[in-house]
């Protein structure tokens, strides 16, 4: 018996009907258990969990509606389809109000009942996926605007709490797009300077000729175009936090001028004659190995030690994959609101595709991808095609298709299950892509029954 197949409890007081349903459903690959009356059905539900229950309305000892109500109390997630030769609008409505998924009148066509069961189990799978996502989101931590609950992010949250109320300079390192500025803002917001300015200087985005003026300000007439006095960003950040983004991009001459300001906490505007004292907390960030820049002579060692009193290293997204789904859902909700679209969830295949991609652009790339996908989506669910990353997806699928399997590798040992799973997953992905996520059509393309197709999907994506 297949371990992951759906289990169905058949409740009917007619032996011939029980035998018919048992034969028909087992032929389709389901695991079938029968109960002759309501009491036996509730006893079985008490001891075991079933994916679906087929229950007759009229039973010998109690009504099917009573069994439905009692079973929902014992297992709220059980899916129930009512069947009866005495179907009326009133009983159908009451059954649906009590939580039944569907109501099939006798006599029924076998295909009609099997179709209702397939639909019920498919909805159950979707609801289970939704609960998994919701549970992951509930367990995820939002530290300010930072989303994530991985062990590495928990460590960073603890560091933020520890360093926030100190005056020490902090260096935040990590690849581009990992959220270094969010970390800097979180430190500022947790500090006793939270109600004071948080000022960002993009050290790589300001022309060299304007950097000194941007940092320290200037006096009227100090250079061509200086038509009035201007405060520098360091003075504007007085009593608050100054965030030096991409600090490794500063030229060596500018590093010399910055060093004095960092050491003495005083600045002198361009063209000025008097120093100005500034009370600032300095947080710097870089996507480069600053130690290597010091060794190469591109960054002053004394400034490095002034800025790097405490270092916080931000891991790339590929090293915190547990945070991927909460981040993706966060961006999905954000851009659904901003773009006025009702895109509510990802399909299981889209989630699987996201998890396979390494996101070299990190969180910034993920956010851009989700924004673009929501904007282009024509449905309320993001399928693999609507993820707007078809190039990456095709590269992965073609990589599997074109992979050369060398049988001589067997001599060194191979994982056959892993190889076969890789191929099976690629074909299922492609079938779902070709059919816009329609499982019935995807199963036809692969020459599988819907039941067999669904089993393979569940096997590849266990909850």
Secondary structure as the mmCIF struct_conf table of DSSP 4:
data_model
#
loop_
_struct_conf.conf_type_id
_struct_conf.id
_struct_conf.beg_label_comp_id
_struct_conf.beg_label_asym_id
_struct_conf.beg_label_seq_id
_struct_conf.end_label_comp_id
_struct_conf.end_label_asym_id
_struct_conf.end_label_seq_id
TURN_TY1_P TURN_TY1_P1 UNK A 3 UNK A 4
STRN STRN1 UNK A 7 UNK A 11
BEND BEND1 UNK A 13 UNK A 13
HELX_RH_AL_P HELX_RH_AL_P1 UNK A 15 UNK A 27
TURN_TY1_P TURN_TY1_P2 UNK A 28 UNK A 29
STRN STRN2 UNK A 31 UNK A 35
BEND BEND2 UNK A 36 UNK A 37
HELX_RH_AL_P HELX_RH_AL_P2 UNK A 38 UNK A 47
BEND BEND3 UNK A 51 UNK A 51
STRN STRN3 UNK A 52 UNK A 56
BEND BEND4 UNK A 57 UNK A 57
STRN STRN4 UNK A 58 UNK A 58
BEND BEND5 UNK A 60 UNK A 62
STRN STRN5 UNK A 63 UNK A 63
HELX_RH_AL_P HELX_RH_AL_P3 UNK A 64 UNK A 74
TURN_TY1_P TURN_TY1_P3 UNK A 76 UNK A 77
STRN STRN6 UNK A 79 UNK A 84
BEND BEND6 UNK A 85 UNK A 86
HELX_RH_AL_P HELX_RH_AL_P4 UNK A 89 UNK A 97
TURN_TY1_P TURN_TY1_P4 UNK A 98 UNK A 99
BEND BEND7 UNK A 101 UNK A 101
STRN STRN7 UNK A 102 UNK A 105
BEND BEND8 UNK A 106 UNK A 107
HELX_RH_AL_P HELX_RH_AL_P5 UNK A 110 UNK A 139
BEND BEND9 UNK A 140 UNK A 140
STRN STRN8 UNK A 142 UNK A 143
TURN_TY1_P TURN_TY1_P5 UNK A 144 UNK A 145
STRN STRN9 UNK A 146 UNK A 147
BEND BEND10 UNK A 150 UNK A 150
HELX_RH_AL_P HELX_RH_AL_P6 UNK A 151 UNK A 163
TURN_TY1_P TURN_TY1_P6 UNK A 164 UNK A 165
BEND BEND11 UNK A 166 UNK A 166
STRN STRN10 UNK A 170 UNK A 173
TURN_TY1_P TURN_TY1_P7 UNK A 176 UNK A 177
BEND BEND12 UNK A 178 UNK A 178
HELX_RH_AL_P HELX_RH_AL_P7 UNK A 180 UNK A 190
BEND BEND13 UNK A 191 UNK A 191
TURN_TY1_P TURN_TY1_P8 UNK A 192 UNK A 195
BEND BEND14 UNK A 196 UNK A 196
STRN STRN11 UNK A 198 UNK A 202
TURN_TY1_P TURN_TY1_P9 UNK A 203 UNK A 204
BEND BEND15 UNK A 205 UNK A 206
HELX_RH_AL_P HELX_RH_AL_P8 UNK A 208 UNK A 216
STRN STRN12 UNK A 217 UNK A 218
TURN_TY1_P TURN_TY1_P10 UNK A 220 UNK A 221
BEND BEND16 UNK A 222 UNK A 223
TURN_TY1_P TURN_TY1_P11 UNK A 224 UNK A 225
BEND BEND17 UNK A 228 UNK A 228
STRN STRN13 UNK A 230 UNK A 231
HELX_RH_AL_P HELX_RH_AL_P9 UNK A 233 UNK A 236
TURN_TY1_P TURN_TY1_P12 UNK A 237 UNK A 239
BEND BEND18 UNK A 240 UNK A 240
STRN STRN14 UNK A 241 UNK A 245
TURN_TY1_P TURN_TY1_P13 UNK A 246 UNK A 246
HELX_RH_3T_P HELX_RH_3T_P1 UNK A 247 UNK A 249
BEND BEND19 UNK A 250 UNK A 250
HELX_RH_AL_P HELX_RH_AL_P10 UNK A 252 UNK A 264
STRN STRN15 UNK A 266 UNK A 267
STRN STRN16 UNK A 270 UNK A 270
TURN_TY1_P TURN_TY1_P14 UNK A 271 UNK A 271
BEND BEND20 UNK A 273 UNK A 274
STRN STRN17 UNK A 276 UNK A 277
STRN STRN18 UNK A 281 UNK A 286
BEND BEND21 UNK A 287 UNK A 288
HELX_RH_AL_P HELX_RH_AL_P11 UNK A 290 UNK A 295
TURN_TY1_P TURN_TY1_P15 UNK A 296 UNK A 297
BEND BEND22 UNK A 298 UNK A 299
HELX_RH_AL_P HELX_RH_AL_P12 UNK A 301 UNK A 307
BEND BEND23 UNK A 309 UNK A 309
STRN STRN19 UNK A 310 UNK A 313
HELX_LH_PP_P HELX_LH_PP_P1 UNK A 314 UNK A 316
HELX_RH_3T_P HELX_RH_3T_P2 UNK A 317 UNK A 319
HELX_RH_3T_P HELX_RH_3T_P3 UNK A 321 UNK A 323
HELX_RH_AL_P HELX_RH_AL_P13 UNK A 324 UNK A 338
TURN_TY1_P TURN_TY1_P16 UNK A 339 UNK A 340
STRN STRN20 UNK A 345 UNK A 346
HELX_RH_AL_P HELX_RH_AL_P14 UNK A 348 UNK A 356
TURN_TY1_P TURN_TY1_P17 UNK A 360 UNK A 361
HELX_RH_AL_P HELX_RH_AL_P15 UNK A 362 UNK A 376
BEND BEND24 UNK A 379 UNK A 380
STRN STRN21 UNK A 381 UNK A 382
TURN_TY1_P TURN_TY1_P18 UNK A 384 UNK A 384
HELX_RH_3T_P HELX_RH_3T_P4 UNK A 385 UNK A 387
BEND BEND25 UNK A 388 UNK A 388
HELX_RH_AL_P HELX_RH_AL_P16 UNK A 390 UNK A 401
TURN_TY1_P TURN_TY1_P19 UNK A 402 UNK A 402
HELX_RH_3T_P HELX_RH_3T_P5 UNK A 407 UNK A 412
HELX_RH_AL_P HELX_RH_AL_P17 UNK A 416 UNK A 434
TURN_TY1_P TURN_TY1_P20 UNK A 435 UNK A 437
HELX_RH_AL_P HELX_RH_AL_P18 UNK A 439 UNK A 445
TURN_TY1_P TURN_TY1_P21 UNK A 446 UNK A 447
HELX_RH_AL_P HELX_RH_AL_P19 UNK A 450 UNK A 460
BEND BEND26 UNK A 461 UNK A 461
#
